[in-house]
Amino acid sequence: MIKGWIVGKEELLARLSAMPGKVDRSLYRTIFGLANELAGYISEHFLSGQSVNRRTGTGSRSTRSAGVEQTAESITATVVTGGPEAPYMAWLNNGVPPYDIVPKNKKALAFNWQGQNIVVKRVHHPGQKARHFMEDGLAEFAPTIRQRIEDAVREAIKE
């Protein structure tokens, strides 16, 4: 028979019971920072001419962290693109199926195309192929996310 005991049992129990709170706080801070970094990574590596041409920078600036939500079971960060200032970013990321453009208040559409005035009853738009820059950015940034989360847990447990 082997007997064992823990010296400083009260201190150990107090440390172990405080750990979940420390881990949660550490993870929240880490995930909050990672969401901002991921938005910057996508803007820098996918929205500066790589996946999407950059003209004014509005689309790139619209890619941002939309916050972090914590529940008892999870911590969720959201990174978004587009919004009222750049609704086309969602279309570029997700793609658009072919569709027809028809006049709303008139009988025909009128526009200038390559120096010629054009009048038509409808225009068939071929759609837009999805670029998936949000998903691709997350996939590339995933190893950094995993490593930072592991480091945050290790650091919280070590304290």
N, C-alpha and C positions, 0 to 999 in steps of 0.2 A: 504494500500500500504506500502511495506517495501522497504526502500532504503539502499543500502550498498555501501561501497567503500573500496578500498584496499590502505592501507598506505604503501608507498614504492613500488608503482606499477612498476616503472622503474627497480628497483633492482630485483623484482620478474620476470618480463619479461626477463631480461638479464639472470637470473639464469635458467629459463625454456628453453630459446633458446640455452644455452650452454649444457644442459643436454644430447641431443642425442650424441654429440661428446664425452662427459665424459663416457656415457654408452658404446658406441662403443669401446673406448680405454680400458675400464675396462673389457669388455667381451673378447676382443682380447687377452689381457694379461692372463686372466683366462683360456681361451680355449687353448692357447699355452701351459700353464703349465699343464693343464689336459691331453693333448695329450701325453706329456712326462710321466706323472704319469700313464696313462692307459697302455702304452707300458711296463713300469716297473711292473705294477700290473699283466699283462698277463704273463710276463716272470717269475715272482716270484710264482704266484699261479697256472699256467697251464703248464709251460714249465720246471719245475724242478722235473719231475717224476710223476706229477698228470695226465695230459692228454697225454703228450709226454715224453718219456724217455730222459734224458739228458746225453749225452756222453761227448761231447767236449765243449758244451756251445755256439757253433757257431749259432745254430738255435735260441737260446734265445737272443743272441746279435743282431741277424738280425731283431728282433722285435723292431721297433722304430717309432718315430713320423716322418712323411714325410713332415711336415710343416702345416702351417695354411694359408688359403686363405680367403680374405675378399672382398666382393662385397657390393654394396649398400643395398642388401636384405639379405645377410647371411654372417656368419663366419663359415668356414668349416675346421675342423682338420682331417688329415688323419693319421692313424696308419697302418703300413704295417709289413709283416713278409716275410722272404725269401730273394729274390734277388739273384744276381750272386753268393754270398758266401754260400747260403743255399736254393737253389731252391726247395728242398724237403719239406720245411715248408709249402708252398702253397698246395702241394699235401696232406700233413698230415691234414691240416685244411679243405680243400675242398673235399678230397677223390679222388680216381681214379677208373674209371670203369675197369672191366677186359679187358685185351689186350694180344696180342701175341707178343713175342720177336722173331725176325727172323734175320739171319745174313745179314749184309749190303754188304760186299765185299768177303765173302767166301761162301762155300756151306753148312757149318754146324757151330753150336755153340759148343765150347769146354770149359769145366770148371771142377773144382774139387769140388765135393760135398761130404762131410763127408768122406774124404779120398779116394774117388773113382773118377777116371777120367771119365767124362761123355761127350759124343758127340751126339748131336741131331740136327735135322733140324729146330725145333722151340720149344719154351717154352711158355706155356700158363700161364700168370700171373693172379692170381685171383682178382687183384684190391686191393684197400685200402679203408677201411671204413673212412668216414669223421669224424674228431675229433671235429671240430667247436670250437676250443679253443679261436679264436678271438671273435666270437659272444658271447660265454659264458662269456668271460672276460668282454666284454662291458656290458652285461646284469647285471653282478654282480657289476660292477663299476658305473652303471647308477645312483643309488641314490646319490652317491658322486658328480657326474657331475651335477645333477639337483640342489643339495644344493649349490654347489660352484657358479653356474650361478646365482641363486637367490641372494646369498650373494653379488656377484659382482654388480648386478643391484641395490640392496638396498644401498650398499656403495656408488655407483656413484651418486645416487639420493640424498643421505644424504649430500654429500659435498657441 
